[in-house]
Amino acid sequence: MNRKNFLRGLSLAGVGLTLPSSSVFAKPQKNEITGGCILIPTETAGPYPLDLSENAFYFRNDVREIQTGTQLNLKIKVIGNSDCMPMQNVRVNIWHCNKDGLYSGYDNASNPGQADFTYLRGYQIADANGEVNFITILPGWYNGRVCHIHFRVYVSTAYAAISQLTFDHNTVNAIYAESPDLYTKGADPLTPETDGIFADGYAYQLATLTVNPDTGGYDSYLEVTVEGQGTTGIGWQENVNAQHFSLQQNFPNPATEQTTIPFVLKTASSVQIELYDINAQKIKTIDLGDLPPGNHESQINFEALSLPKANYIYQLVVQNNAGRFTDHKLMTVAK
């Protein structure tokens, strides 16, 4: 299976994006308190969103390409509001402007000459801690908007949370002042309070900024609460796959030497397990052959596969008389 088909097999091909967003994605009320957690406020996806999954290379953690700017290591942790627990295996998209306030993928009067570029966009799958990590740059600013990053959390085929994050304004302007040769537009004239998007409050969208002495840049962190149950998580093809099989989380997870992948077949099927790294490069295909209905397990030995400490995606490929079906989850090798 090539990389593009793998991404589509993960059901990452823009679920529901061809339909009006109001009919596909639920929009929690701002700062609604449910189950002890506070839902992330919903914000506009505009002005420059793209369906990232149409291009396989967007499945990446380093989104900089050739863009210059102060390095930003961004970590987002996704939490389910019903139990305040981490939500693993959900997809998180980010996108933002470059140091000069321009977005890739568009060409118009306020964003000229960027239609053929792909920088500062990407997505990852949340790990066992509900976390995704991106390497990017601190965005610049443009007229009418304070420094910010867009993100979208795809929870299921019926719901995605869309929001934006920002940072402490004084810290951002201090970083700009540290590198005037990069951030040539100078200090951001707006503040989150005077930005129309954040004017109604941004307490739950304020990401941290901490100096990283190793990179000379900054680390950033934000916890994002979305609708759902963190301890169970929600699959992408839950309704279709449930008729044929169910894929369960590997155990132990994180694991050091080996792990077990459990799954249940509803009908006799030919089964494969495919392993990928977080940039969608295939590592191994394990052919389990034809299996009967019932409970099954497959053991993965990390040493035998020479897998270093990292996050990996395992995809179950099930083929029977009804067709070909896939589901995926993310596991962590912690040796």
N, C-alpha and C positions, 0 to 999 in steps of 0.2 A: 504494500500500500504506500503511495507517495504521500508527501507531507500535506499537500492540500486536501487530499481525500481523508487523511487522518483527522484534520481539523474539522471537517464536516462530519466525520464519524463521531467526534466528540459532541456533536450537535452545537457547534460554535458558529454555525453559518447564519448569524444574525437572526436569532429566533424572534419571529413576530415583527421584524423591522419593516416588512413591506406593508404592514397594516398601520392605521392611525394609532399613534401611541396612546391616545386616551382610551381606546377600546381594548388595548392589549395589556398595558402596565398599570397596576394599581398605584395611586398616589396617596401615601399617608399624609395626614394633616401635619403641618409643621409642629415639631416638638410634642407630638402626641405621646403620652406616657401609657405604655401597655406592658403588662407583665413585669413591671419593675425596671424596664429599660426604656430609653427615649429614642424614638425613631429618628433617623437622619432627616432633616428637612429636604423636601423635594425642590429641585431647581431646574431651570431650563437646560436642555442639552445643547442649545445653540450658543453662539451663532455658527460654529463650524464643526458639527459632528460628522462622523463617517461610520459606515458599517465596516469595522476593521476586519471582520472575519472573511470578507471577500478576498483579502490578500493574506496568504498564509504566513508571511514573514512578520506580521504584527503580533504573532504569538511569541513574545520575547520579554525579557526583563530589562535589558538595556535599550532604551528608546531614543538615545541621543543622536545616532548616526554621526553626521559631521558638525552638529550644532555645538557652538561654544557657549560657555556660561559656567557659573559656579556649580560644581557637582552637587546633586541632591539625591540622597538615598532615601526613597520614600517607601514606608511600610504602612499598609492599611490592614486593619484587623476587622473582620466581619463577624457580627454577633447577631444571633436570632433573638427577637424580642420576647418570645413566649417563655424562654428559660434563661436568657442572658448568657448563653453558652456560645463558644466559637462555632461558626458555620463553615464547615470544610466543603471542598469540591465545588464551590460556586465560582463563577467567572467574574473577574473584575477588569473593566476597561478604564484606561486613563487617556486623556489627551489635553494638551495645553499649548500656549503660544511659545515662541522662542524668546530670546533676550530682547529682541526688537519689537515684540508684540504681534508677530505674524504667525498664522496657522498654516500647516501643510495641507495640501489637497484642495485649495481654493484660490481663485483668481477673481478679484473684484476691486472696486475703487478703494476700499479701505483695507484690502488684503491682497495687494498686487503681486502677480508673478509666482505664486506658490502652488499652482494646480498640480504640477508634476512631482511634487515632493511628498515624502512620507514620514518625516521626522516627528518625534515627540508624541507618538501614539503607540499603544500596545495593550496587551492583556495577559493576565496570568490566572492560574487556578489556585484557590485558597488551600493551604495545607492543613495539617491536623490541628493547628492552633488557630485556624481561620484567617491566616495571614497571607498576604501577597507582598512581594518586594519588587521595586522598580529602581533602576539607575537612570536618572534624568538630570536636568539642570533646573536651577531656580528660574521660573518664568519671569519675563519682563512684564510690562504693562502697556496698555493702549488706551486711547481716549474713551472715557466713560466706564472703564473697568479697572479695579484694583488687581494686584497680583493674585492669581487663582489657578486652580487645576480642576478640570472636569473629571468626574468618574461615574461609572454605571456598574451596579452590581446585579448580575443576572442570577436570580434565585431559582426560577423554574420557568417552564414554558408559558406561564400565565402572568408572571410578575418580575419586574426589574425595578430597582431603586436608582433614581438619577439624582445626582447632587453635585456640589462643588465644595472644595476646601480652600481655605486661605490661611494666612500666617500673621504673626504679630507684625504690625505695620512698621514700627520703629526698627525692628530687627531686619526686616526686608530692606528698608532704605539704607541701613548701615552696611548691608552686604553689597548693595549697588554702589555705595560710596567707596567700598574697599577695592572695587574693580571698575573704575570709570572707563577704562579702555574697552571693557566688555559691554557694560551697561551704559551706553553712550547717551541714552535719553535722560539719565540722571534720576533724581528722586521721584517716587510715585506721588503725584499731586493729590490723589484720592486717598481715603481711608476706607476700611470696611463699612464704617458707619455711614459714609457718604456715597457708597456704591449701592445702586438701587437693588441689586441682587441680595446683598447682605444687610440692607437697612432695617429689616424686620428682625434681626438677631442672627448671630453666627457662632454662638457659644459651642455648639456641637459640631461645628465645621472648622474649628481653629486647630490646625495641625501644629505640632511642636517643631522647633528648629534648634538643633544641638550641634555644636561644632564637632566634626570628625577629624581628629588629628592625623589620621592615616591618609586621607584623601585630600585634605586641605579644604574640603567642602563641608556639607551639613547633612545630618540625619534628620528625618522628619517622620512623625508617627501620628496616626489618627485612628480611633476606634469608631466604627460605623455600625449602627444598629439598623437592621432591616426586618421586615416581617418574615417570620418563620421560626422553626425550632432548631437551635444550633446542634443539639446532641444527635439528631437524626440526619439533618441535611436533606436536600431535595435534588433529585436527579433531573437531567434535561429531557429525557424521553420517557418519563415515568409512566405515562399512560399506555404507550405502545409497548414498551419493553416488558411491562408487568404481565402481559399476556403470554410471554415466552420465557422470561428468565428474570432473575434479580441478582445484581452484583452487590456484594457487601464489602465493608471496609476491611482492609487487611489487618491482621493482628500478629504480633504486637505492632503498634504504630505510634511513635517512631520505633524502628527496629535497628539492631546492630549487625547481626550476622545473617539472619534469614527471617522470612515472614511467610504467613499463610494467607492466601487469597480465597475466601469462600464465595460460592455462588450457588444458585438454585436454578435448575432447568425445569420448565413446565412441560416440555415435550423433548423427544429425542433430537439431538442437534450435533452438528460438527462445531467444535469449539477451539478457539485460539486465544492466547493472551499475548498482547503486544506491549512492550515497554518503551517509553519515550522519555527524553529529558525535557526540561522546561522550555526548550526552544524548538520542540516538536521534531527532534531528530530521533529516528528509530534506533533503539539499542539492541533489541532482541525480539524475535517471534517464537513463542512456545506453542507448539501444536499439540493439543490434548486429544485430538482425534474425535471419533464419534462416541458420544456419551448418552446414557439413558436419562430419563427424567429422574429428578431427585436432588439431594444435597451433594455438593462436590467441593473439593478443596485442591488448591495447587500451591506447592511450596516454591518460594524463590530464594535461592542462595546468593547473597550479594558478593561473597568472595569468589564464587565460581564464575560470576559474571563480571568481576572486576569493577564493581560499582563503587565509586567514592561517595563520601558523605555529601548528600544533596537531596533535593526533592525530585521525584519521578512520577510519571503518570502511567498507570496500568489500564489498558483497555481490553475489555472482554468482547470478542467477536463471535457471535452466535449465528449459525446458518442452518436453516431447516426448510421444510417444504413451503413455509409461509414467506421466506425471504431471508435477508441478512439484517441483523440487529446488533447494535453496539452500545456500550455504556462504559464510563471511565470513572476512576477515582485517583486521587493523588496520595502517594505514600512518601515517607521520609526515611532515608537511610542515615542513621546517626552514629555510625561507627567512628 
